[in-house]
């Protein structure tokens, strides 16, 4: 409903700058860029830590259950 031509949110708008020159407006003036590769590595490390942490807790619980079964 906001973008009847399906182009408004995709492309910059043209505005007239000084001396009549046409200039592209920024579509997202507050846009920030980040390095996805730099973010992916710490996320992978965190996932690995959680995986091995959960795995260790489950191993300990399994050993506990085996000990209780022997009693």
MDAnalysis code that builds the backbone (N, CA, C; Angstrom):
import MDAnalysis as mda
import numpy as np

u = mda.Universe.empty(213, n_residues=71, atom_resindex=np.repeat(np.arange(71), 3), trajectory=True)
u.add_TopologyAttr("name", ["N", "CA", "C"] * 71)
u.add_TopologyAttr("resid", np.arange(1, 72))
u.add_TopologyAttr("resname", ["UNK", "UNK", "UNK", "UNK", "UNK", "UNK", "UNK", "UNK", "UNK", "UNK", "UNK", "UNK", "UNK", "UNK", "UNK", "UNK", "UNK", "UNK", "UNK", "UNK", "UNK", "UNK", "UNK", "UNK", "UNK", "UNK", "UNK", "UNK", "UNK", "UNK", "UNK", "UNK", "UNK", "UNK", "UNK", "UNK", "UNK", "UNK", "UNK", "UNK", "UNK", "UNK", "UNK", "UNK", "UNK", "UNK", "UNK", "UNK", "UNK", "UNK", "UNK", "UNK", "UNK", "UNK", "UNK", "UNK", "UNK", "UNK", "UNK", "UNK", "UNK", "UNK", "UNK", "UNK", "UNK", "UNK", "UNK", "UNK", "UNK", "UNK", "UNK"])
u.atoms.positions = np.array([
    [0.822, -1.190, 0.000],
    [0.000, 0.000, 0.000],
    [0.873, 1.263, 0.000],
    [2.048, 1.189, 0.620],
    [2.913, 2.356, 0.671],
    [3.711, 2.540, -0.618],
    [3.876, 1.471, -1.358],
    [4.752, 1.508, -2.531],
    [4.017, 0.911, -3.730],
    [3.115, 1.686, -4.326],
    [2.280, 1.163, -5.405],
    [3.077, 0.734, -6.632],
    [4.223, 1.363, -6.899],
    [5.034, 0.986, -8.066],
    [6.110, -0.047, -7.724],
    [6.234, -0.414, -6.443],
    [7.228, -1.387, -5.962],
    [8.664, -0.936, -6.214],
    [8.883, 0.362, -6.256],
    [10.225, 0.879, -6.513],
    [10.713, 1.831, -5.428],
    [9.813, 2.379, -4.629],
    [10.173, 3.424, -3.678],
    [11.195, 2.946, -2.668],
    [11.022, 1.775, -2.120],
    [11.912, 1.281, -1.088],
    [13.162, 0.607, -1.658],
    [13.209, 0.445, -2.951],
    [14.339, -0.234, -3.570],
    [15.409, 0.740, -4.051],
    [15.025, 1.849, -4.618],
    [15.973, 2.757, -5.249],
    [15.967, 4.131, -4.589],
    [17.061, 4.827, -4.739],
    [17.151, 6.198, -4.240],
    [16.280, 7.118, -5.078],
    [15.865, 8.206, -4.482],
    [15.086, 9.211, -5.199],
    [16.033, 10.284, -5.732],
    [15.643, 10.904, -6.806],
    [16.444, 11.979, -7.387],
    [15.974, 13.308, -6.812],
    [16.889, 14.158, -6.472],
    [16.543, 15.507, -6.050],
    [17.439, 16.478, -6.801],
    [17.020, 17.691, -6.850],
    [17.806, 18.706, -7.546],
    [18.746, 19.359, -6.551],
    [20.027, 19.283, -6.857],
    [21.045, 19.849, -5.980],
    [21.377, 21.271, -6.406],
    [22.485, 21.782, -5.897],
    [22.899, 23.127, -6.282],
    [23.188, 23.207, -7.788],
    [22.896, 24.303, -8.355],
    [23.125, 24.569, -9.791],
    [22.302, 23.657, -10.686],
    [21.181, 23.115, -10.156],
    [20.286, 22.300, -10.973],
    [20.772, 20.891, -11.241],
    [21.866, 20.476, -10.606],
    [22.377, 19.114, -10.822],
    [21.459, 18.108, -10.126],
    [21.267, 16.966, -10.770],
    [20.451, 15.913, -10.160],
    [21.332, 15.060, -9.257],
    [20.859, 14.840, -8.039],
    [21.633, 14.118, -7.028],
    [20.762, 13.013, -6.445],
    [21.368, 11.859, -6.188],
    [20.631, 10.764, -5.560],
    [20.520, 11.011, -4.060],
    [19.331, 10.859, -3.523],
    [19.122, 10.926, -2.078],
    [19.439, 9.570, -1.476],
    [19.904, 9.554, -0.241],
    [20.107, 8.275, 0.428],
    [18.757, 7.677, 0.768],
    [18.590, 6.387, 0.492],
    [17.337, 5.713, 0.782],
    [17.224, 5.458, 2.275],
    [18.311, 5.018, 2.876],
    [18.337, 4.722, 4.307],
    [19.469, 5.518, 4.944],
    [19.214, 6.746, 5.367],
    [20.284, 7.583, 5.890],
    [20.954, 7.032, 7.147],
    [20.242, 6.258, 7.948],
    [20.833, 5.702, 9.166],
    [21.397, 4.310, 8.977],
    [21.557, 3.874, 7.741],
    [22.005, 2.516, 7.449],
    [23.411, 2.287, 7.977],
    [23.625, 1.135, 8.586],
    [24.935, 0.766, 9.094],
    [25.366, -0.520, 8.424],
    [26.650, -0.642, 8.168],
    [27.204, -1.849, 7.567],
    [28.017, -2.589, 8.622],
    [28.050, -3.904, 8.516],
    [28.896, -4.679, 9.411],
    [29.486, -5.832, 8.624],
    [30.597, -6.350, 9.138],
    [31.332, -7.425, 8.480],
    [30.742, -8.759, 8.936],
    [29.971, -9.404, 8.084],
    [29.284, -10.639, 8.442],
    [30.274, -11.756, 8.750],
    [31.417, -11.767, 8.075],
    [32.420, -12.805, 8.331],
    [33.001, -12.629, 9.736],
    [33.253, -11.379, 10.128],
    [33.794, -11.114, 11.461],
    [32.767, -11.455, 12.540],
    [31.482, -11.312, 12.246],
    [30.436, -11.638, 13.209],
    [30.211, -13.152, 13.263],
    [30.364, -13.833, 12.147],
    [30.089, -15.269, 12.079],
    [31.050, -16.082, 12.934],
    [32.303, -15.695, 12.987],
    [33.291, -16.478, 13.739],
    [32.975, -16.511, 15.239],
    [32.719, -15.370, 15.901],
    [32.345, -15.458, 17.325],
    [31.035, -16.219, 17.553],
    [30.093, -16.106, 16.612],
    [28.847, -16.861, 16.749],
    [29.101, -18.362, 16.643],
    [29.990, -18.754, 15.751],
    [30.343, -20.169, 15.623],
    [31.009, -20.666, 16.894],
    [31.926, -19.852, 17.446],
    [32.606, -20.233, 18.683],
    [31.609, -20.358, 19.834],
    [30.659, -19.440, 19.915],
    [29.647, -19.503, 20.973],
    [28.774, -20.748, 20.811],
    [28.402, -21.052, 19.572],
    [27.606, -22.250, 19.316],
    [28.357, -23.514, 19.684],
    [29.648, -23.558, 19.370],
    [30.471, -24.712, 19.721],
    [30.565, -24.862, 21.234],
    [30.742, -23.744, 21.938],
    [30.824, -23.786, 23.392],
    [29.520, -24.316, 23.994],
    [28.384, -23.845, 23.488],
    [27.091, -24.325, 23.988],
    [26.916, -25.806, 23.667],
    [27.273, -26.201, 22.456],
    [27.120, -27.602, 22.052],
    [27.922, -28.517, 22.965],
    [29.201, -28.193, 23.169],
    [30.027, -29.051, 24.013],
    [29.633, -28.940, 25.477],
    [29.138, -27.791, 25.904],
    [28.660, -27.654, 27.281],
    [27.453, -28.533, 27.531],
    [26.488, -28.505, 26.617],
    [25.290, -29.338, 26.746],
    [25.678, -30.806, 26.654],
    [26.565, -31.111, 25.745],
    [27.015, -32.495, 25.591],
    [27.687, -32.985, 26.873],
    [28.507, -32.138, 27.487],
    [29.171, -32.520, 28.742],
    [28.184, -32.730, 29.866],
    [27.182, -31.861, 29.974],
    [26.158, -32.013, 31.011],
    [25.375, -33.306, 30.786],
    [25.047, -33.596, 29.537],
    [24.304, -34.827, 29.250],
    [25.141, -36.058, 29.551],
    [26.429, -36.009, 29.262],
    [27.324, -37.133, 29.590],
    [27.379, -37.347, 31.102],
    [27.493, -36.274, 31.859],
    [27.529, -36.381, 33.312],
    [26.210, -36.934, 33.847],
    [25.110, -36.484, 33.284],
    [23.800, -36.967, 33.721],
    [23.642, -38.452, 33.393],
    [24.130, -38.855, 32.248],
    [24.074, -40.262, 31.851],
    [24.896, -41.109, 32.832],
    [26.080, -40.636, 33.182],
    [26.924, -41.354, 34.145],
    [26.235, -41.415, 35.510],
    [25.592, -40.333, 35.917],
    [24.858, -40.293, 37.180],
    [23.737, -41.330, 37.175],
    [22.986, -41.386, 36.076],
    [21.898, -42.364, 35.997],
    [22.428, -43.792, 36.049],
    [23.562, -44.019, 35.382],
    [24.157, -45.373, 35.415],
    [24.589, -45.727, 36.834],
    [25.166, -44.767, 37.561],
    [25.560, -45.000, 38.945],
    [24.348, -45.291, 39.812],
    [23.263, -44.540, 39.620],
    [22.043, -44.750, 40.408],
    [21.414, -46.114, 40.084],
    [21.510, -46.569, 38.845],
    [20.962, -47.861, 38.460],
    [21.741, -48.980, 39.125],
    [23.064, -48.797, 39.282],
    [23.883, -49.809, 39.940],
    [23.572, -49.911, 41.417],
    [23.163, -48.838, 42.039],
    [22.839, -48.843, 43.475],
    [21.614, -49.668, 43.671],
])
